[in-house]
Amino acid sequence: MWKEKGKTVKWGRKNILPQKKMSSRPEDGRKASEKILSTASANGPKSSAKRENRIVGKTILAAATVFGILLLTGLLMEATAPETLTASKTAAATSTVAETVYGAGEPVIAGNLAYTVEKVYTADRIAFAKADGVYVIVSLTIENVGKETVTVDSEMLKIEDEQGRTYSANDDATVFLDRGLIVRQFQPNIPSRADIAFDVPKNIGRISLRVYSDKNSKEYKLIDLGTAAD
């Protein structure tokens, strides 16, 4: 084994490189540090910019994905909303429809009131009131089956045709009837007769009388009145 300064000396199968001595001078260390800092400062902004660009890109992609999901959800809700709304309206409407149609001459209970239709007839004129179509006059007995006084007015009775169209009482004609009902108080357990006039189209066909427990109620009972010509 032998060594020669500045040269590579073979030793078996390995090559041994002579090691360079580290400078012990302070100025050399400062130069090396300055070189490292200059290299880091040169590469730092570029690397930071690239990282920021990647973060911004990912943020924009995530925002676009969320926006797309929200937009799709909104479109689906808008597409199904009319059906839901229609179904809700149908359910609300059917909840107030009377399931049973009663006949004239039998008491029909609505709340604390018992309505009994006694007679139905028509007229073109009642005193000074002339019908635009034809007057249907309903004569009935109303009894308060509760324990307290009940106020009944003409808004609690309506004519309904076969298409479900309703006609309110005509107070201008009702006022001329013998026992015309516009607004009246009914005492408990005292049946009282009432007459009400309705202005309906001629040849309206088969009709029914809606009776309510009070004027704010949406539930009613139906009493068959036959046809307007009967």
Residue, then its C-alpha position, 0 to 999 in steps of 0.5 A: m500500500w502506498k499513497e501519492k498526494g493529489k492522485t487516486v490510488k487503487w486498492g483492491r476493487k475500490n477507488i479512494l478519492p482524496q478528501k479536500k480539506m475544509s477551509s478554516r477561514p471566516e471569510d470563506g464561511r461567510k461566502a458559502s453562507e451568502k451563496i446558499l442564501s442567494t440561491a434560496s432567495a432566488n428559488g424561494p419566490k418561484s416555489s412559493a408562487k407555484r404552491e400558491n397557484r396550485i392552492v388557488g387552482k384547487t380552491i377554484l375547482a372545489a368552488a366550481t364543484v360545489f356551485g355545480i351541485l347547488l345548481l343541480t339541486g336547485l333545478l331538481m327542486e324547481a322541477t318537482a315543486p309544482e307537483t308538490l304544490t299541486a298535491s298539497k292544494t289537492a289534499a287541502a281541498t279534499s279535506t273540506v269536501a263532505e263525504t256524505v250527501y244528505g237528503a232534504g227533510e232530515p236533520v244535518i248536524a254541523g257543529n252545534l247547528a242542525y239544518t233541515v231543508e223543508k222546501v226548495y222553489t224558484a222565482d224570477r223576481i222577489a218583490f223589487a229584486k229581479a234575478d240575473g239568472v233565477y232565484v233558488i229559495v231554500s226554506l229550512t229549519i235551523e236548531n241550536v243543539g248546543k248550550e250557548t247562543v249561536t249567531v247564524d248569517s247567510e255566509m254559512l250557507k251556499i249553493e253548489d253545482e255538479q262542477g263544484r262551483t258555489y253561489s253565495a246567498n243574495d241578501d238583496a232578495t232574501v230581505f224580502l222573504d217572510r223569514g229571510l235569514i241575513v244575520r240572526q241569533f239562535q237560542p239553544n233548543i229552539p228550532s226556527r225557520a229561515d228562508i234564503a235566496f240564491d241567484v244562480p244561472k238558469n238550467i244550472g242542473r242538480i244542486s246541493l246546499r252547503v251548510y257550515s258550523d260557523k262562517n270561519s269554518k272550512e268544513y261543511k255538510l252537503i244537502d241534496l236539493g235536486t234540480a233547480a227546475d224541480 
